[in-house]
């Protein structure tokens, strides 16, 4: 069987995959088959970890809010703070509450006083 040289389409596909693998090391950067395997694996990991990152940040914010509410004795726990926020219809997301808890404790006191005084 005679050798058929592939045209520019296959070369374009390989160079595209090679551009994705520009930061890899060793054979993962140089060998075409290894490049395709590693790039495919990297795409799977990135897709999975985008969802995981959202989860991890939400857990971090909840932990920070809980620690601040217990240290500064705003409420007994995170769950009571969030429950009262919803009950009083104060719309603050966990990311903003965590920033307030870490950077400015006085605002956390004002938020808690606002929750306690509204009837």
Phi and psi restraints in degrees (range 20) as a CNS / XPLOR table:
assign (resid 1 and name C) (resid 2 and name N)
       (resid 2 and name CA) (resid 2 and name C) 1.0 -82.2 20.0 2
assign (resid 2 and name N) (resid 2 and name CA)
       (resid 2 and name C) (resid 3 and name N) 1.0 152.9 20.0 2
assign (resid 2 and name C) (resid 3 and name N)
       (resid 3 and name CA) (resid 3 and name C) 1.0 -79.1 20.0 2
assign (resid 3 and name N) (resid 3 and name CA)
       (resid 3 and name C) (resid 4 and name N) 1.0 130.8 20.0 2
assign (resid 3 and name C) (resid 4 and name N)
       (resid 4 and name CA) (resid 4 and name C) 1.0 -108.4 20.0 2
assign (resid 4 and name N) (resid 4 and name CA)
       (resid 4 and name C) (resid 5 and name N) 1.0 112.3 20.0 2
assign (resid 4 and name C) (resid 5 and name N)
       (resid 5 and name CA) (resid 5 and name C) 1.0 -71.8 20.0 2
assign (resid 5 and name N) (resid 5 and name CA)
       (resid 5 and name C) (resid 6 and name N) 1.0 129.1 20.0 2
assign (resid 5 and name C) (resid 6 and name N)
       (resid 6 and name CA) (resid 6 and name C) 1.0 -74.6 20.0 2
assign (resid 6 and name N) (resid 6 and name CA)
       (resid 6 and name C) (resid 7 and name N) 1.0 152.3 20.0 2
assign (resid 6 and name C) (resid 7 and name N)
       (resid 7 and name CA) (resid 7 and name C) 1.0 -85.7 20.0 2
assign (resid 7 and name N) (resid 7 and name CA)
       (resid 7 and name C) (resid 8 and name N) 1.0 -158.9 20.0 2
assign (resid 7 and name C) (resid 8 and name N)
       (resid 8 and name CA) (resid 8 and name C) 1.0 -73.5 20.0 2
assign (resid 8 and name N) (resid 8 and name CA)
       (resid 8 and name C) (resid 9 and name N) 1.0 -18.9 20.0 2
assign (resid 8 and name C) (resid 9 and name N)
       (resid 9 and name CA) (resid 9 and name C) 1.0 -65.8 20.0 2
assign (resid 9 and name N) (resid 9 and name CA)
       (resid 9 and name C) (resid 10 and name N) 1.0 -47.2 20.0 2
assign (resid 9 and name C) (resid 10 and name N)
       (resid 10 and name CA) (resid 10 and name C) 1.0 -65.7 20.0 2
assign (resid 10 and name N) (resid 10 and name CA)
       (resid 10 and name C) (resid 11 and name N) 1.0 -38.9 20.0 2
assign (resid 10 and name C) (resid 11 and name N)
       (resid 11 and name CA) (resid 11 and name C) 1.0 -65.0 20.0 2
assign (resid 11 and name N) (resid 11 and name CA)
       (resid 11 and name C) (resid 12 and name N) 1.0 -39.5 20.0 2
assign (resid 11 and name C) (resid 12 and name N)
       (resid 12 and name CA) (resid 12 and name C) 1.0 -62.4 20.0 2
assign (resid 12 and name N) (resid 12 and name CA)
       (resid 12 and name C) (resid 13 and name N) 1.0 -41.6 20.0 2
assign (resid 12 and name C) (resid 13 and name N)
       (resid 13 and name CA) (resid 13 and name C) 1.0 -62.7 20.0 2
assign (resid 13 and name N) (resid 13 and name CA)
       (resid 13 and name C) (resid 14 and name N) 1.0 -43.3 20.0 2
assign (resid 13 and name C) (resid 14 and name N)
       (resid 14 and name CA) (resid 14 and name C) 1.0 -68.3 20.0 2
assign (resid 14 and name N) (resid 14 and name CA)
       (resid 14 and name C) (resid 15 and name N) 1.0 -39.8 20.0 2
assign (resid 14 and name C) (resid 15 and name N)
       (resid 15 and name CA) (resid 15 and name C) 1.0 -68.4 20.0 2
assign (resid 15 and name N) (resid 15 and name CA)
       (resid 15 and name C) (resid 16 and name N) 1.0 -32.3 20.0 2
assign (resid 15 and name C) (resid 16 and name N)
       (resid 16 and name CA) (resid 16 and name C) 1.0 -64.3 20.0 2
assign (resid 16 and name N) (resid 16 and name CA)
       (resid 16 and name C) (resid 17 and name N) 1.0 -45.6 20.0 2
assign (resid 16 and name C) (resid 17 and name N)
       (resid 17 and name CA) (resid 17 and name C) 1.0 -64.1 20.0 2
assign (resid 17 and name N) (resid 17 and name CA)
       (resid 17 and name C) (resid 18 and name N) 1.0 -38.1 20.0 2
assign (resid 17 and name C) (resid 18 and name N)
       (resid 18 and name CA) (resid 18 and name C) 1.0 -64.0 20.0 2
assign (resid 18 and name N) (resid 18 and name CA)
       (resid 18 and name C) (resid 19 and name N) 1.0 -34.5 20.0 2
assign (resid 18 and name C) (resid 19 and name N)
       (resid 19 and name CA) (resid 19 and name C) 1.0 -67.3 20.0 2
assign (resid 19 and name N) (resid 19 and name CA)
       (resid 19 and name C) (resid 20 and name N) 1.0 -32.6 20.0 2
assign (resid 19 and name C) (resid 20 and name N)
       (resid 20 and name CA) (resid 20 and name C) 1.0 -69.5 20.0 2
assign (resid 20 and name N) (resid 20 and name CA)
       (resid 20 and name C) (resid 21 and name N) 1.0 -29.4 20.0 2
assign (resid 20 and name C) (resid 21 and name N)
       (resid 21 and name CA) (resid 21 and name C) 1.0 -95.5 20.0 2
assign (resid 21 and name N) (resid 21 and name CA)
       (resid 21 and name C) (resid 22 and name N) 1.0 21.5 20.0 2
assign (resid 21 and name C) (resid 22 and name N)
       (resid 22 and name CA) (resid 22 and name C) 1.0 -66.5 20.0 2
assign (resid 22 and name N) (resid 22 and name CA)
       (resid 22 and name C) (resid 23 and name N) 1.0 -22.4 20.0 2
assign (resid 22 and name C) (resid 23 and name N)
       (resid 23 and name CA) (resid 23 and name C) 1.0 -99.8 20.0 2
assign (resid 23 and name N) (resid 23 and name CA)
       (resid 23 and name C) (resid 24 and name N) 1.0 3.3 20.0 2
assign (resid 23 and name C) (resid 24 and name N)
       (resid 24 and name CA) (resid 24 and name C) 1.0 -77.4 20.0 2
assign (resid 24 and name N) (resid 24 and name CA)
       (resid 24 and name C) (resid 25 and name N) 1.0 169.7 20.0 2
assign (resid 24 and name C) (resid 25 and name N)
       (resid 25 and name CA) (resid 25 and name C) 1.0 -122.5 20.0 2
assign (resid 25 and name N) (resid 25 and name CA)
       (resid 25 and name C) (resid 26 and name N) 1.0 151.5 20.0 2
assign (resid 25 and name C) (resid 26 and name N)
       (resid 26 and name CA) (resid 26 and name C) 1.0 68.8 20.0 2
assign (resid 26 and name N) (resid 26 and name CA)
       (resid 26 and name C) (resid 27 and name N) 1.0 -139.1 20.0 2
assign (resid 26 and name C) (resid 27 and name N)
       (resid 27 and name CA) (resid 27 and name C) 1.0 -64.9 20.0 2
assign (resid 27 and name N) (resid 27 and name CA)
       (resid 27 and name C) (resid 28 and name N) 1.0 -24.5 20.0 2
assign (resid 27 and name C) (resid 28 and name N)
       (resid 28 and name CA) (resid 28 and name C) 1.0 -67.0 20.0 2
assign (resid 28 and name N) (resid 28 and name CA)
       (resid 28 and name C) (resid 29 and name N) 1.0 -16.0 20.0 2
assign (resid 28 and name C) (resid 29 and name N)
       (resid 29 and name CA) (resid 29 and name C) 1.0 -99.5 20.0 2
assign (resid 29 and name N) (resid 29 and name CA)
       (resid 29 and name C) (resid 30 and name N) 1.0 -24.0 20.0 2
assign (resid 29 and name C) (resid 30 and name N)
       (resid 30 and name CA) (resid 30 and name C) 1.0 -105.8 20.0 2
assign (resid 30 and name N) (resid 30 and name CA)
       (resid 30 and name C) (resid 31 and name N) 1.0 -33.3 20.0 2
assign (resid 30 and name C) (resid 31 and name N)
       (resid 31 and name CA) (resid 31 and name C) 1.0 -98.6 20.0 2
assign (resid 31 and name N) (resid 31 and name CA)
       (resid 31 and name C) (resid 32 and name N) 1.0 130.9 20.0 2
assign (resid 31 and name C) (resid 32 and name N)
       (resid 32 and name CA) (resid 32 and name C) 1.0 -61.3 20.0 2
assign (resid 32 and name N) (resid 32 and name CA)
       (resid 32 and name C) (resid 33 and name N) 1.0 -44.1 20.0 2
assign (resid 32 and name C) (resid 33 and name N)
       (resid 33 and name CA) (resid 33 and name C) 1.0 -65.6 20.0 2
assign (resid 33 and name N) (resid 33 and name CA)
       (resid 33 and name C) (resid 34 and name N) 1.0 -41.7 20.0 2
assign (resid 33 and name C) (resid 34 and name N)
       (resid 34 and name CA) (resid 34 and name C) 1.0 -65.9 20.0 2
assign (resid 34 and name N) (resid 34 and name CA)
       (resid 34 and name C) (resid 35 and name N) 1.0 -37.5 20.0 2
assign (resid 34 and name C) (resid 35 and name N)
       (resid 35 and name CA) (resid 35 and name C) 1.0 -61.3 20.0 2
assign (resid 35 and name N) (resid 35 and name CA)
       (resid 35 and name C) (resid 36 and name N) 1.0 -47.0 20.0 2
assign (resid 35 and name C) (resid 36 and name N)
       (resid 36 and name CA) (resid 36 and name C) 1.0 -63.5 20.0 2
assign (resid 36 and name N) (resid 36 and name CA)
       (resid 36 and name C) (resid 37 and name N) 1.0 -40.0 20.0 2
assign (resid 36 and name C) (resid 37 and name N)
       (resid 37 and name CA) (resid 37 and name C) 1.0 -64.5 20.0 2
assign (resid 37 and name N) (resid 37 and name CA)
       (resid 37 and name C) (resid 38 and name N) 1.0 -45.5 20.0 2
assign (resid 37 and name C) (resid 38 and name N)
       (resid 38 and name CA) (resid 38 and name C) 1.0 -71.9 20.0 2
assign (resid 38 and name N) (resid 38 and name CA)
       (resid 38 and name C) (resid 39 and name N) 1.0 -35.7 20.0 2
assign (resid 38 and name C) (resid 39 and name N)
       (resid 39 and name CA) (resid 39 and name C) 1.0 -66.9 20.0 2
assign (resid 39 and name N) (resid 39 and name CA)
       (resid 39 and name C) (resid 40 and name N) 1.0 -41.8 20.0 2
assign (resid 39 and name C) (resid 40 and name N)
       (resid 40 and name CA) (resid 40 and name C) 1.0 -61.4 20.0 2
assign (resid 40 and name N) (resid 40 and name CA)
       (resid 40 and name C) (resid 41 and name N) 1.0 -41.6 20.0 2
assign (resid 40 and name C) (resid 41 and name N)
       (resid 41 and name CA) (resid 41 and name C) 1.0 -66.5 20.0 2
assign (resid 41 and name N) (resid 41 and name CA)
       (resid 41 and name C) (resid 42 and name N) 1.0 -38.2 20.0 2
assign (resid 41 and name C) (resid 42 and name N)
       (resid 42 and name CA) (resid 42 and name C) 1.0 -64.9 20.0 2
assign (resid 42 and name N) (resid 42 and name CA)
       (resid 42 and name C) (resid 43 and name N) 1.0 -39.0 20.0 2
assign (resid 42 and name C) (resid 43 and name N)
       (resid 43 and name CA) (resid 43 and name C) 1.0 -65.5 20.0 2
assign (resid 43 and name N) (resid 43 and name CA)
       (resid 43 and name C) (resid 44 and name N) 1.0 -39.7 20.0 2
assign (resid 43 and name C) (resid 44 and name N)
       (resid 44 and name CA) (resid 44 and name C) 1.0 -63.1 20.0 2
assign (resid 44 and name N) (resid 44 and name CA)
       (resid 44 and name C) (resid 45 and name N) 1.0 -44.3 20.0 2
assign (resid 44 and name C) (resid 45 and name N)
       (resid 45 and name CA) (resid 45 and name C) 1.0 -64.6 20.0 2
assign (resid 45 and name N) (resid 45 and name CA)
       (resid 45 and name C) (resid 46 and name N) 1.0 -41.9 20.0 2
assign (resid 45 and name C) (resid 46 and name N)
       (resid 46 and name CA) (resid 46 and name C) 1.0 -66.6 20.0 2
assign (resid 46 and name N) (resid 46 and name CA)
       (resid 46 and name C) (resid 47 and name N) 1.0 -38.3 20.0 2
assign (resid 46 and name C) (resid 47 and name N)
       (resid 47 and name CA) (resid 47 and name C) 1.0 -65.3 20.0 2
assign (resid 47 and name N) (resid 47 and name CA)
       (resid 47 and name C) (resid 48 and name N) 1.0 -43.4 20.0 2
assign (resid 47 and name C) (resid 48 and name N)
       (resid 48 and name CA) (resid 48 and name C) 1.0 -65.9 20.0 2
assign (resid 48 and name N) (resid 48 and name CA)
       (resid 48 and name C) (resid 49 and name N) 1.0 -41.8 20.0 2
assign (resid 48 and name C) (resid 49 and name N)
       (resid 49 and name CA) (resid 49 and name C) 1.0 -78.9 20.0 2
assign (resid 49 and name N) (resid 49 and name CA)
       (resid 49 and name C) (resid 50 and name N) 1.0 -14.8 20.0 2
assign (resid 49 and name C) (resid 50 and name N)
       (resid 50 and name CA) (resid 50 and name C) 1.0 -65.1 20.0 2
assign (resid 50 and name N) (resid 50 and name CA)
       (resid 50 and name C) (resid 51 and name N) 1.0 -40.7 20.0 2
assign (resid 50 and name C) (resid 51 and name N)
       (resid 51 and name CA) (resid 51 and name C) 1.0 -69.9 20.0 2
assign (resid 51 and name N) (resid 51 and name CA)
       (resid 51 and name C) (resid 52 and name N) 1.0 -38.7 20.0 2
assign (resid 51 and name C) (resid 52 and name N)
       (resid 52 and name CA) (resid 52 and name C) 1.0 -65.2 20.0 2
assign (resid 52 and name N) (resid 52 and name CA)
       (resid 52 and name C) (resid 53 and name N) 1.0 -35.1 20.0 2
assign (resid 52 and name C) (resid 53 and name N)
       (resid 53 and name CA) (resid 53 and name C) 1.0 -63.9 20.0 2
assign (resid 53 and name N) (resid 53 and name CA)
       (resid 53 and name C) (resid 54 and name N) 1.0 -41.1 20.0 2
assign (resid 53 and name C) (resid 54 and name N)
       (resid 54 and name CA) (resid 54 and name C) 1.0 -61.2 20.0 2
assign (resid 54 and name N) (resid 54 and name CA)
       (resid 54 and name C) (resid 55 and name N) 1.0 -43.2 20.0 2
assign (resid 54 and name C) (resid 55 and name N)
       (resid 55 and name CA) (resid 55 and name C) 1.0 -62.0 20.0 2
assign (resid 55 and name N) (resid 55 and name CA)
       (resid 55 and name C) (resid 56 and name N) 1.0 -45.5 20.0 2
assign (resid 55 and name C) (resid 56 and name N)
       (resid 56 and name CA) (resid 56 and name C) 1.0 -64.8 20.0 2
assign (resid 56 and name N) (resid 56 and name CA)
       (resid 56 and name C) (resid 57 and name N) 1.0 -41.1 20.0 2
assign (resid 56 and name C) (resid 57 and name N)
       (resid 57 and name CA) (resid 57 and name C) 1.0 -66.0 20.0 2
assign (resid 57 and name N) (resid 57 and name CA)
       (resid 57 and name C) (resid 58 and name N) 1.0 -40.0 20.0 2
assign (resid 57 and name C) (resid 58 and name N)
       (resid 58 and name CA) (resid 58 and name C) 1.0 -62.0 20.0 2
assign (resid 58 and name N) (resid 58 and name CA)
       (resid 58 and name C) (resid 59 and name N) 1.0 -41.4 20.0 2
assign (resid 58 and name C) (resid 59 and name N)
       (resid 59 and name CA) (resid 59 and name C) 1.0 -62.6 20.0 2
assign (resid 59 and name N) (resid 59 and name CA)
       (resid 59 and name C) (resid 60 and name N) 1.0 -40.1 20.0 2
assign (resid 59 and name C) (resid 60 and name N)
       (resid 60 and name CA) (resid 60 and name C) 1.0 -62.8 20.0 2
assign (resid 60 and name N) (resid 60 and name CA)
       (resid 60 and name C) (resid 61 and name N) 1.0 -45.6 20.0 2
assign (resid 60 and name C) (resid 61 and name N)
       (resid 61 and name CA) (resid 61 and name C) 1.0 -62.4 20.0 2
assign (resid 61 and name N) (resid 61 and name CA)
       (resid 61 and name C) (resid 62 and name N) 1.0 -42.1 20.0 2
assign (resid 61 and name C) (resid 62 and name N)
       (resid 62 and name CA) (resid 62 and name C) 1.0 -63.9 20.0 2
assign (resid 62 and name N) (resid 62 and name CA)
       (resid 62 and name C) (resid 63 and name N) 1.0 -41.4 20.0 2
assign (resid 62 and name C) (resid 63 and name N)
       (resid 63 and name CA) (resid 63 and name C) 1.0 -62.8 20.0 2
assign (resid 63 and name N) (resid 63 and name CA)
       (resid 63 and name C) (resid 64 and name N) 1.0 -42.8 20.0 2
assign (resid 63 and name C) (resid 64 and name N)
       (resid 64 and name CA) (resid 64 and name C) 1.0 -65.1 20.0 2
assign (resid 64 and name N) (resid 64 and name CA)
       (resid 64 and name C) (resid 65 and name N) 1.0 -43.2 20.0 2
assign (resid 64 and name C) (resid 65 and name N)
       (resid 65 and name CA) (resid 65 and name C) 1.0 -64.4 20.0 2
assign (resid 65 and name N) (resid 65 and name CA)
       (resid 65 and name C) (resid 66 and name N) 1.0 -43.0 20.0 2
assign (resid 65 and name C) (resid 66 and name N)
       (resid 66 and name CA) (resid 66 and name C) 1.0 -62.1 20.0 2
assign (resid 66 and name N) (resid 66 and name CA)
       (resid 66 and name C) (resid 67 and name N) 1.0 -44.6 20.0 2
assign (resid 66 and name C) (resid 67 and name N)
       (resid 67 and name CA) (resid 67 and name C) 1.0 -63.3 20.0 2
assign (resid 67 and name N) (resid 67 and name CA)
       (resid 67 and name C) (resid 68 and name N) 1.0 -43.2 20.0 2
assign (resid 67 and name C) (resid 68 and name N)
       (resid 68 and name CA) (resid 68 and name C) 1.0 -66.4 20.0 2
assign (resid 68 and name N) (resid 68 and name CA)
       (resid 68 and name C) (resid 69 and name N) 1.0 -40.8 20.0 2
assign (resid 68 and name C) (resid 69 and name N)
       (resid 69 and name CA) (resid 69 and name C) 1.0 -65.9 20.0 2
assign (resid 69 and name N) (resid 69 and name CA)
       (resid 69 and name C) (resid 70 and name N) 1.0 -33.4 20.0 2
assign (resid 69 and name C) (resid 70 and name N)
       (resid 70 and name CA) (resid 70 and name C) 1.0 -78.3 20.0 2
assign (resid 70 and name N) (resid 70 and name CA)
       (resid 70 and name C) (resid 71 and name N) 1.0 -39.9 20.0 2
assign (resid 70 and name C) (resid 71 and name N)
       (resid 71 and name CA) (resid 71 and name C) 1.0 -67.0 20.0 2
assign (resid 71 and name N) (resid 71 and name CA)
       (resid 71 and name C) (resid 72 and name N) 1.0 -48.4 20.0 2
assign (resid 71 and name C) (resid 72 and name N)
       (resid 72 and name CA) (resid 72 and name C) 1.0 -89.1 20.0 2
assign (resid 72 and name N) (resid 72 and name CA)
       (resid 72 and name C) (resid 73 and name N) 1.0 5.7 20.0 2
assign (resid 72 and name C) (resid 73 and name N)
       (resid 73 and name CA) (resid 73 and name C) 1.0 52.2 20.0 2
assign (resid 73 and name N) (resid 73 and name CA)
       (resid 73 and name C) (resid 74 and name N) 1.0 43.5 20.0 2
assign (resid 73 and name C) (resid 74 and name N)
       (resid 74 and name CA) (resid 74 and name C) 1.0 -74.2 20.0 2
assign (resid 74 and name N) (resid 74 and name CA)
       (resid 74 and name C) (resid 75 and name N) 1.0 -50.7 20.0 2
assign (resid 74 and name C) (resid 75 and name N)
       (resid 75 and name CA) (resid 75 and name C) 1.0 -137.5 20.0 2
assign (resid 75 and name N) (resid 75 and name CA)
       (resid 75 and name C) (resid 76 and name N) 1.0 175.0 20.0 2
assign (resid 75 and name C) (resid 76 and name N)
       (resid 76 and name CA) (resid 76 and name C) 1.0 -71.2 20.0 2
assign (resid 76 and name N) (resid 76 and name CA)
       (resid 76 and name C) (resid 77 and name N) 1.0 -34.8 20.0 2
assign (resid 76 and name C) (resid 77 and name N)
       (resid 77 and name CA) (resid 77 and name C) 1.0 -154.5 20.0 2
assign (resid 77 and name N) (resid 77 and name CA)
       (resid 77 and name C) (resid 78 and name N) 1.0 171.3 20.0 2
assign (resid 77 and name C) (resid 78 and name N)
       (resid 78 and name CA) (resid 78 and name C) 1.0 -61.7 20.0 2
assign (resid 78 and name N) (resid 78 and name CA)
       (resid 78 and name C) (resid 79 and name N) 1.0 -42.8 20.0 2
assign (resid 78 and name C) (resid 79 and name N)
       (resid 79 and name CA) (resid 79 and name C) 1.0 -64.0 20.0 2
assign (resid 79 and name N) (resid 79 and name CA)
       (resid 79 and name C) (resid 80 and name N) 1.0 -36.7 20.0 2
assign (resid 79 and name C) (resid 80 and name N)
       (resid 80 and name CA) (resid 80 and name C) 1.0 -69.3 20.0 2
assign (resid 80 and name N) (resid 80 and name CA)
       (resid 80 and name C) (resid 81 and name N) 1.0 -37.1 20.0 2
assign (resid 80 and name C) (resid 81 and name N)
       (resid 81 and name CA) (resid 81 and name C) 1.0 -62.8 20.0 2
assign (resid 81 and name N) (resid 81 and name CA)
       (resid 81 and name C) (resid 82 and name N) 1.0 -48.6 20.0 2
assign (resid 81 and name C) (resid 82 and name N)
       (resid 82 and name CA) (resid 82 and name C) 1.0 -65.8 20.0 2
assign (resid 82 and name N) (resid 82 and name CA)
       (resid 82 and name C) (resid 83 and name N) 1.0 -39.4 20.0 2
assign (resid 82 and name C) (resid 83 and name N)
       (resid 83 and name CA) (resid 83 and name C) 1.0 -60.3 20.0 2
assign (resid 83 and name N) (resid 83 and name CA)
       (resid 83 and name C) (resid 84 and name N) 1.0 -45.3 20.0 2
assign (resid 83 and name C) (resid 84 and name N)
       (resid 84 and name CA) (resid 84 and name C) 1.0 -70.1 20.0 2
assign (resid 84 and name N) (resid 84 and name CA)
       (resid 84 and name C) (resid 85 and name N) 1.0 -32.9 20.0 2
assign (resid 84 and name C) (resid 85 and name N)
       (resid 85 and name CA) (resid 85 and name C) 1.0 -61.6 20.0 2
assign (resid 85 and name N) (resid 85 and name CA)
       (resid 85 and name C) (resid 86 and name N) 1.0 -45.7 20.0 2
assign (resid 85 and name C) (resid 86 and name N)
       (resid 86 and name CA) (resid 86 and name C) 1.0 -67.5 20.0 2
assign (resid 86 and name N) (resid 86 and name CA)
       (resid 86 and name C) (resid 87 and name N) 1.0 -37.4 20.0 2
assign (resid 86 and name C) (resid 87 and name N)
       (resid 87 and name CA) (resid 87 and name C) 1.0 -65.5 20.0 2
assign (resid 87 and name N) (resid 87 and name CA)
       (resid 87 and name C) (resid 88 and name N) 1.0 -39.2 20.0 2
assign (resid 87 and name C) (resid 88 and name N)
       (resid 88 and name CA) (resid 88 and name C) 1.0 -88.4 20.0 2
assign (resid 88 and name N) (resid 88 and name CA)
       (resid 88 and name C) (resid 89 and name N) 1.0 2.4 20.0 2
assign (resid 88 and name C) (resid 89 and name N)
       (resid 89 and name CA) (resid 89 and name C) 1.0 59.0 20.0 2
assign (resid 89 and name N) (resid 89 and name CA)
       (resid 89 and name C) (resid 90 and name N) 1.0 39.3 20.0 2
assign (resid 89 and name C) (resid 90 and name N)
       (resid 90 and name CA) (resid 90 and name C) 1.0 -93.9 20.0 2
assign (resid 90 and name N) (resid 90 and name CA)
       (resid 90 and name C) (resid 91 and name N) 1.0 115.9 20.0 2
assign (resid 90 and name C) (resid 91 and name N)
       (resid 91 and name CA) (resid 91 and name C) 1.0 -91.8 20.0 2
assign (resid 91 and name N) (resid 91 and name CA)
       (resid 91 and name C) (resid 92 and name N) 1.0 101.9 20.0 2
assign (resid 91 and name C) (resid 92 and name N)
       (resid 92 and name CA) (resid 92 and name C) 1.0 -135.8 20.0 2
assign (resid 92 and name N) (resid 92 and name CA)
       (resid 92 and name C) (resid 93 and name N) 1.0 127.4 20.0 2
assign (resid 92 and name C) (resid 93 and name N)
       (resid 93 and name CA) (resid 93 and name C) 1.0 -82.8 20.0 2
assign (resid 93 and name N) (resid 93 and name CA)
       (resid 93 and name C) (resid 94 and name N) 1.0 167.1 20.0 2
assign (resid 93 and name C) (resid 94 and name N)
       (resid 94 and name CA) (resid 94 and name C) 1.0 -67.1 20.0 2
assign (resid 94 and name N) (resid 94 and name CA)
       (resid 94 and name C) (resid 95 and name N) 1.0 -31.2 20.0 2
assign (resid 94 and name C) (resid 95 and name N)
       (resid 95 and name CA) (resid 95 and name C) 1.0 -64.0 20.0 2
assign (resid 95 and name N) (resid 95 and name CA)
       (resid 95 and name C) (resid 96 and name N) 1.0 -46.1 20.0 2
assign (resid 95 and name C) (resid 96 and name N)
       (resid 96 and name CA) (resid 96 and name C) 1.0 -67.5 20.0 2
assign (resid 96 and name N) (resid 96 and name CA)
       (resid 96 and name C) (resid 97 and name N) 1.0 -40.7 20.0 2
assign (resid 96 and name C) (resid 97 and name N)
       (resid 97 and name CA) (resid 97 and name C) 1.0 -62.4 20.0 2
assign (resid 97 and name N) (resid 97 and name CA)
       (resid 97 and name C) (resid 98 and name N) 1.0 -39.3 20.0 2
assign (resid 97 and name C) (resid 98 and name N)
       (resid 98 and name CA) (resid 98 and name C) 1.0 -65.6 20.0 2
assign (resid 98 and name N) (resid 98 and name CA)
       (resid 98 and name C) (resid 99 and name N) 1.0 -40.6 20.0 2
assign (resid 98 and name C) (resid 99 and name N)
       (resid 99 and name CA) (resid 99 and name C) 1.0 -63.1 20.0 2
assign (resid 99 and name N) (resid 99 and name CA)
       (resid 99 and name C) (resid 100 and name N) 1.0 -42.2 20.0 2
assign (resid 99 and name C) (resid 100 and name N)
       (resid 100 and name CA) (resid 100 and name C) 1.0 -64.2 20.0 2
assign (resid 100 and name N) (resid 100 and name CA)
       (resid 100 and name C) (resid 101 and name N) 1.0 -42.1 20.0 2
assign (resid 100 and name C) (resid 101 and name N)
       (resid 101 and name CA) (resid 101 and name C) 1.0 -64.6 20.0 2
assign (resid 101 and name N) (resid 101 and name CA)
       (resid 101 and name C) (resid 102 and name N) 1.0 -36.4 20.0 2
assign (resid 101 and name C) (resid 102 and name N)
       (resid 102 and name CA) (resid 102 and name C) 1.0 -81.9 20.0 2
assign (resid 102 and name N) (resid 102 and name CA)
       (resid 102 and name C) (resid 103 and name N) 1.0 -44.7 20.0 2
assign (resid 102 and name C) (resid 103 and name N)
       (resid 103 and name CA) (resid 103 and name C) 1.0 -92.0 20.0 2
assign (resid 103 and name N) (resid 103 and name CA)
       (resid 103 and name C) (resid 104 and name N) 1.0 -34.4 20.0 2
assign (resid 103 and name C) (resid 104 and name N)
       (resid 104 and name CA) (resid 104 and name C) 1.0 -143.4 20.0 2
assign (resid 104 and name N) (resid 104 and name CA)
       (resid 104 and name C) (resid 105 and name N) 1.0 97.0 20.0 2
assign (resid 104 and name C) (resid 105 and name N)
       (resid 105 and name CA) (resid 105 and name C) 1.0 -71.6 20.0 2
assign (resid 105 and name N) (resid 105 and name CA)
       (resid 105 and name C) (resid 106 and name N) 1.0 -26.7 20.0 2
assign (resid 105 and name C) (resid 106 and name N)
       (resid 106 and name CA) (resid 106 and name C) 1.0 -62.4 20.0 2
assign (resid 106 and name N) (resid 106 and name CA)
       (resid 106 and name C) (resid 107 and name N) 1.0 -38.5 20.0 2
assign (resid 106 and name C) (resid 107 and name N)
       (resid 107 and name CA) (resid 107 and name C) 1.0 -66.9 20.0 2
assign (resid 107 and name N) (resid 107 and name CA)
       (resid 107 and name C) (resid 108 and name N) 1.0 -31.5 20.0 2
assign (resid 107 and name C) (resid 108 and name N)
       (resid 108 and name CA) (resid 108 and name C) 1.0 -64.7 20.0 2
assign (resid 108 and name N) (resid 108 and name CA)
       (resid 108 and name C) (resid 109 and name N) 1.0 -39.0 20.0 2
assign (resid 108 and name C) (resid 109 and name N)
       (resid 109 and name CA) (resid 109 and name C) 1.0 -63.6 20.0 2
assign (resid 109 and name N) (resid 109 and name CA)
       (resid 109 and name C) (resid 110 and name N) 1.0 -42.6 20.0 2
assign (resid 109 and name C) (resid 110 and name N)
       (resid 110 and name CA) (resid 110 and name C) 1.0 -65.6 20.0 2
assign (resid 110 and name N) (resid 110 and name CA)
       (resid 110 and name C) (resid 111 and name N) 1.0 -36.6 20.0 2
assign (resid 110 and name C) (resid 111 and name N)
       (resid 111 and name CA) (resid 111 and name C) 1.0 -64.5 20.0 2
assign (resid 111 and name N) (resid 111 and name CA)
       (resid 111 and name C) (resid 112 and name N) 1.0 -43.9 20.0 2
assign (resid 111 and name C) (resid 112 and name N)
       (resid 112 and name CA) (resid 112 and name C) 1.0 -66.9 20.0 2
assign (resid 112 and name N) (resid 112 and name CA)
       (resid 112 and name C) (resid 113 and name N) 1.0 -37.6 20.0 2
assign (resid 112 and name C) (resid 113 and name N)
       (resid 113 and name CA) (resid 113 and name C) 1.0 -65.6 20.0 2
assign (resid 113 and name N) (resid 113 and name CA)
       (resid 113 and name C) (resid 114 and name N) 1.0 -37.3 20.0 2
assign (resid 113 and name C) (resid 114 and name N)
       (resid 114 and name CA) (resid 114 and name C) 1.0 -62.5 20.0 2
assign (resid 114 and name N) (resid 114 and name CA)
       (resid 114 and name C) (resid 115 and name N) 1.0 -39.0 20.0 2
assign (resid 114 and name C) (resid 115 and name N)
       (resid 115 and name CA) (resid 115 and name C) 1.0 -66.8 20.0 2
assign (resid 115 and name N) (resid 115 and name CA)
       (resid 115 and name C) (resid 116 and name N) 1.0 -41.0 20.0 2
assign (resid 115 and name C) (resid 116 and name N)
       (resid 116 and name CA) (resid 116 and name C) 1.0 -74.8 20.0 2
assign (resid 116 and name N) (resid 116 and name CA)
       (resid 116 and name C) (resid 117 and name N) 1.0 -30.7 20.0 2
assign (resid 116 and name C) (resid 117 and name N)
       (resid 117 and name CA) (resid 117 and name C) 1.0 -86.1 20.0 2
assign (resid 117 and name N) (resid 117 and name CA)
       (resid 117 and name C) (resid 118 and name N) 1.0 -27.4 20.0 2
assign (resid 117 and name C) (resid 118 and name N)
       (resid 118 and name CA) (resid 118 and name C) 1.0 -70.2 20.0 2
assign (resid 118 and name N) (resid 118 and name CA)
       (resid 118 and name C) (resid 119 and name N) 1.0 133.1 20.0 2
